[in-house]
């Protein structure tokens, strides 16, 4: 099963991806994590990416897709994976489709987490993060037991620099300009399923699970491969 979780920052797609990973053992692939891992390991792709970043340039789509290509060779991706935060643009989606096609694969489902900007600003501006263990809190819905202190490790709980209203509004503007066109792209492929991300977490998760194809293209491909 190959899934893409599409939605603006704060829509809950990362949380739902982690929950689905725990149940189905499909790894959640974050291109940001892969990028940092490749740089830390000094891989050929990582060295190329770091050079571009040091020059203040964006990492080209080909490099990012190359990292995905290498990552999905790992055994934990044998039954499928979840792409969280990628693709972000039509160009990236086309590059991803081409790479998967070369492997005889394709995306099974794209789940769009729908939520209004006003609610997202409230969610993200109220978010707080442990400075040590990165446990997430919210000033209204899930505050720490002691104000400003992490329940788990006792270190300070802070507001990240990118969780202030001005930065959030800029991030949402970028999302709508670059990523929203993907909704039409995947809708035309018949793969898009919108989900109301304002519902309770369990309700959203139930909808995610119910939206999954009964038999994925990935599973059919593996079945044919092992039958040979």
N, C-alpha and C positions, 0 to 999 in steps of 0.2 A: 504494500500500500504506500503510495507516494502522495503526500498531502502538502498543501501550502496553506498557512494561516495568514490571512490578509486582514489588516486593520490598522487604524491609527495608534500612536503611542498611548498607552493607558487603557486600551480596549479590552485587556484581559487575555489576549491571545497567547502570551507567554505562559501564564498560569495554567491555561487549559492545555497547552502543549505538554507541559510537565506532567500534568495529571494523566493525559493519554499515554505518554511514554511509560509511566509507572504501571499502567494497566496492560498495555499492548506490547511493550518492549521495543517500540519503534523509536529510535533516538531522535531527539530534538536537535536539529542542526542550525546553529546560529553562525552566520557568516562572520560576525564580529569575533566570536570565540575561535573560529577556525583561523581567522587572520592572525590573531594574537598567538595562537599555538604554532603556526607556521613560522612566524617571526622568531619566537622563542627557540624553536627547534633548528632554526637556520636552514630550512629547506630552500630549494631553488625558488619556489614560488614566494616564500617568505622574504627572502633576500630582495627579490624584485619588488615586492610590495613595499618593504621598508624604504627602499631607495626612493620610490615615488612619493611616499608619505613624507619623508625627510625633506623632499623638494617642495612640499606643500601641494602636491597634486593628488587627485582622487585615484584610487586603485582602479584600473580598467576592468570592465566586465569580464574580459577574457581571463584575467588572473583570478578573480573571485570564482568564476565558474570552474576554472581549473582546480581550485581548492576543493570545491564540491565533488568534482570528478574523482579526486584522490580519496576524499573522505568516504565516499559511498562504496569504495572497494573493501572497507573493513567489514568483518563478519557480522557486527551488530546491525548493519544495514541490510542484511540478507533478506529480511522479510518486509523491509520498507523503512521509511523515515519521514520526519516532519520538518519542512522548511519554515522557519520562523524569522521573519524580517527580510526575506529574499524570495522572489525578486522585488525590487522597488520601482522599476521602470519597465516600459515596454521592451526596450532594448535588452535588458537583463532577462526578461521572460522569453524572448526569442532565442537568446543564447542558451538559456537553460533547456528549452524545448529541443534545440538542435543537439546539444550534448546528450540528453536522454535518448533521443531518437537514434543516435549513433550506437547506443547500447541496447537498442530494441526495447526501450522503456518509454513511459510517458507519465505525466501527472494524472492521478486518479480523481482528486477532488480539491477544489479551492474553497475554503471556508472564509467568508467575509464577516468580520465582527463589526456590526453596525452600532454606532452610538453618536449622539450629537456632540458637537464641539464644546458646548457650554458645560455639559456634564463631565467631559474629559478634563477640562480646566480645573473643575472642582476636585476630581479624583487625583490628578497629578500634583496640583499645588498643595494639597493636604497630605501628600505622601512624605514619609520620613524613612530614613535608612540607617541601620546600624553602621557606624564608621569602621567596625572591625569585621563582623561576620555577615554583613549585608542583609540581615533580616529586615523585611519590609513591614512598616506600620502605616497607619493613617490617623490623623488627628481626630477625626470624627468616628470612623467606623471600626478602627482597630488600633487604638493608642496603646503604648506600653503601660504596664502597671504603674511604674514610676515615671513621671514626666521627664523625657530626655534621657532615659536610661534603658538600654536593651534588656528585655526579659531573659534572654538566653545567655548572654556573656557579660552583661554589666557595663559595657562600653557605651560611650555617648551616641545618642540617636540624633542624626542631623538631617537637614533638608539639602538635597543635592543641588548643585548649581543649575542643572537643567530642569529643575522642578519648580522654578518660579514662573509666574504668569506670563511675563514677556517672552521668555524662552519657549514656553509651551505653545504660545500662540504662533511663534515662528515655525516651530516643528510641525504644527498642524497645517500651516500654510504650505510648507514644503510637501507634506504628505498629499494634500489635495491636488497640488500642481503636478507632482511626479507619479504618485502611486495610484490615485483614483482611476486613471485611464485603464489600469489593469482589470478593473471590474468589468469593463466592456470587453476587453481582450479575452478573458476567461469565460465570460458569459456567452460569447459567440462560439466558444468551443464546447459549450454545454457542460462545463465543469464547476461553475460557480454556484455556491449555496449561501445566501445571506442568513445571518443569525442575529437576533436581537441581543446585543451584549449588555443591555441594561438590566436584564433579568438576574435573579439570584444565581450564584456561582454553580450550584448543583443543577439548576434548570438549564443553564447554558451548556454545561457538560453533557447532560442527557441529550440535548439537541445535537451537539457535535457527534456523539456516538451514533445517534439515529440517522445522521446524514451520510455515514460512510457507506460506500458501495458494498454490496454483499460479497462480491468477488472482484478483486482489484486486477487491473491490467498487469501489474507487477507479479501478482500471484500466478496469473495465467502464463506469463513469460517463464517464470521459474519452473512451473509444472512441465512446460514443453521442453525446457532445457534439461531437466533431470530425466525426462522420458527418453531422451536420445541415447 
